[in-house]
Amino acid sequence: MAKAGGYRPGASRIAKAPPHDIVIDAAAKQMQPLEYMLAVMNDRTADSNRRDRMAIAAAPYCHGRVSDQLIGKRRQEAKAAKTAGVGTPWIADLETEIHAN
């Protein structure tokens, strides 16, 4: 019976570098790899398959993941606690209590 866990090649979550051919082509045109990928992606004369591949390769460098932008419940509560009473008649009482502690 095979093991369930262990080392698996390519299973890491580390962002991968752009493919080697992109780096070589970008260096030939004296561009950064991201600039090159965006230029090919926006080139209407390029093959649509190639444009799609460049868009996929450039996406992690241009857009963050949605999960990185989500705010957890604990952070939401801490933020709400800091702004509690702002714009209400209770703010004076809250400031007095904060400075007393």
C-alpha angles and dihedrals in degrees: 000000000000123000118256097213139035140089118340120182113241094013096117123113094222114125110255124232119249114276115279095246091057091054092049094046091047092050090051090056092041093242135127113256092248092050090050093049091050092047092053091044091054095043106107092196093059121097111275091230091055092046090053092051091050091050091052092047093048097044098085090053094049105037131042123223117265091233090060091057097049117106117220125231093255092054091047091053092048091051091048091050092054093052097039112133096011109146094014133100088250094069093089091054092047093050091049091051093048093052091046091060 
